[in-house]
Amino acid sequence: MLIGYNILYRKKTEIKGKVIDETKNTLVVMTDKGLKRVIKENSKIIVYIGNREVKIRGNDIMLRPWEYAIR
């Protein structure tokens, strides 16, 4: 579950911001320019947790947020 974390999203463009909503296939990110809905599939996401960076492939998290713990 990525809601509340700051991320850097990379696919065709880079989007940096805070995740405010998540579905199975998308993330909604609050950026300096407003809300952006981005697709998880075939993307690379860097999640900032404290002073650490965690790199995630979008295909690995194509689950509903509550399904992470089941997997």
C-alpha positions as CSV (number, residue, x, y, z in Angstrom):
1,M,0.0,0.0,0.0
2,L,1.7,3.2,-1.2
3,I,-0.9,5.8,-0.1
4,G,0.9,8.5,1.9
5,Y,4.4,7.9,0.5
6,N,6.4,10.2,-1.7
7,I,7.4,8.6,-5.0
8,L,9.2,9.2,-8.2
9,Y,7.3,7.5,-11.1
10,R,9.2,6.7,-14.3
11,K,7.7,5.5,-17.6
12,K,7.7,7.8,-20.5
13,T,7.9,10.8,-18.2
14,E,9.0,11.4,-14.6
15,I,6.4,12.4,-12.1
16,K,7.3,13.2,-8.5
17,G,4.7,13.5,-5.7
18,K,2.7,12.0,-2.9
19,V,0.4,9.0,-3.5
20,I,-3.1,9.8,-2.4
21,D,-5.1,6.9,-3.9
22,E,-4.3,3.5,-5.4
23,T,-6.2,0.9,-7.4
24,K,-5.1,-2.4,-8.9
25,N,-3.8,-0.7,-12.1
26,T,-3.2,2.9,-11.2
27,L,-1.8,5.4,-8.7
28,V,-3.1,8.9,-8.1
29,V,-0.2,11.2,-7.3
30,M,-0.4,14.8,-6.0
31,T,2.2,16.8,-7.8
32,D,3.1,20.5,-7.8
33,K,0.9,20.8,-10.9
34,G,-2.1,19.0,-9.4
35,L,-3.4,15.4,-9.5
36,K,-2.0,12.9,-11.9
37,R,-3.3,9.3,-12.5
38,V,-0.5,7.0,-13.6
39,I,-0.5,3.4,-14.8
40,K,1.5,0.8,-12.8
41,E,2.1,-1.5,-15.8
42,N,5.6,-1.4,-17.2
43,S,6.7,1.4,-14.9
44,K,9.5,1.9,-12.5
45,I,8.6,3.5,-9.1
46,I,11.0,4.8,-6.5
47,V,9.3,5.0,-3.0
48,Y,10.9,7.3,-0.4
49,I,10.6,5.8,3.1
50,G,12.4,8.1,5.5
51,N,15.9,8.7,4.1
52,R,15.8,5.4,2.1
53,E,14.8,4.7,-1.5
54,V,13.0,1.5,-2.5
55,K,12.8,0.6,-6.2
56,I,9.7,-1.2,-7.3
57,R,8.6,-2.5,-10.7
58,G,5.0,-1.5,-11.4
59,N,4.2,-5.0,-12.7
60,D,5.1,-6.4,-9.2
61,I,2.5,-4.3,-7.5
62,M,-0.4,-4.7,-9.9
63,L,-2.7,-5.8,-7.0
64,R,-5.4,-4.2,-5.0
65,P,-3.8,-2.5,-2.1
66,W,-5.2,-4.9,0.5
67,E,-3.9,-7.9,-1.5
68,Y,-0.2,-7.0,-0.9
69,A,-0.3,-8.9,2.5
70,I,-1.9,-12.0,0.9
71,R,0.7,-12.4,-1.8
